[in-house]
Amino acid sequence: MIESIDMKKYYQLYDPKNPTEKMRYPYRYGKVKSPSEKRIEKVRGKKLTDFNILYCYATIPFRFPSIFALPPFFHAVLWDFFFPQYFRKLKLTRTPIKHVDHALDEKVPFRPDYVGRYMDFINIWIRPMAMIMHRFGTIQGAPLCAEWLRYITLAYHEAMSMYRISMTTTYRPKTDSKKMRALYAADPHYMCVPSLHIAIVCLTYSFYRMIFERENFTEEEKRQWNKELFDCASGIGETVLYVKQHSVNCIPAALYMLTKIVPELFTAEMADEFIASLFEHVDDIERSDVEQIREHIRFTFERFMLSGAEDTDWTAPVRTWLSGYEAHTPYYAQI
């Protein structure tokens, strides 16, 4: 479980115009010292993809306070994501499962060759931690990594509050791709609304956007790494639709959830920025179809925002929508 914070009270008291220090940084582990010029120079100009994720595995479990943030994170991944799906697959539980496919999903071609890019959503949030540990040193970097781990734990925990009520799925095409078939075998695919893929990649770039400002990163670093993280997040947002792991309906629910659970990091304006970036540079989808996809995501997101404006339970408008939703059956489910 995440560290005890009364989320309902937090939603009610958070004032975006005049937040307290605690509300601006609710998961902060104290202040850290600025790195030396030598350390800054050591990482200058590097892409986040240049940082080896193995460095995190070799340092984070052995530093305070990151060592204490890991058990709640692993607990959330297992008990708020993997185990509930396998329990349902084995019929050990009876949580209802509902399809959430939309006709617009068929406008996006099936691209099994994108599965590697799809799976990169794990590394997208580990690489910045490796950069942090190099730039600040492992002792000063550990509190920042712990802060991130508390946020991602929150995302898993909050998403489960929806999955516990109703699991959701989409139709997945038959494929000869070995990697896609391995994904199908490993993933029961019962947790689509909200999409944790989308929630995590958007949480990643919004968290580090805050960190870069708060910890006084150089303008060069902010410009380079903010763009890299945002572009990766947008690319993975596209890929969840290309590999048919999610529907266009899964994205707005994830964006809406973030605006409610981490208002200090993620805003409606940032959600709109993310939506507008989707399929901006692709050539395998008609531009008119791209606009329809974006408009549907934006409309559904705004519907959730309006319906949940006065509600402290972010799942309420999503549950209302889901209860009345009639899923589209795509052509590949009929083959």
Salt bridges, closest charged atoms under 4 A:
GLU3 OE1 - ARG150 NH2 2.33
GLU21 OE1 - ARG24 NH1 3.69
GLU21 OE2 - ARG28 NH1 3.47
GLU41 OE1 - ARG44 NE 2.82
ASP80 OD2 - HIS157 ND1 3.41
ASP101 OD1 - HIS99 ND1 3.18
GLU106 OE2 - HIS328 NE2 2.39
ASP113 OD2 - ARG111 NH2 2.77
ASP120 OD1 - ARG127 NH2 2.64
GLU147 OE1 - ARG214 NH2 2.82
ASP187 OD2 - ARG172 NH1 3.89
GLU213 OE2 - LYS222 NZ 3.26
GLU215 OE2 - ARG28 NH2 3.90
GLU215 OE2 - ARG214 NE 2.76
GLU219 OE2 - LYS222 NZ 2.76
GLU220 OE1 - ARG44 NH1 3.10
GLU221 OE1 - ARG135 NH2 2.80
ASP231 OD2 - LYS227 NZ 2.66
GLU238 OE1 - ARG117 NH2 3.71
ASP272 OD1 - ARG298 NE 2.78
GLU273 OE1 - ARG209 NH1 3.43
GLU280 OE1 - ARG294 NH2 2.60
ASP284 OD2 - ARG111 NH1 3.10
ASP289 OD1 - LYS107 NZ 3.68
GLU291 OE2 - ARG294 NH1 3.03
GLU295 OE1 - ARG298 NH1 3.56
ASP313 OD2 - ARG319 NH2 3.06
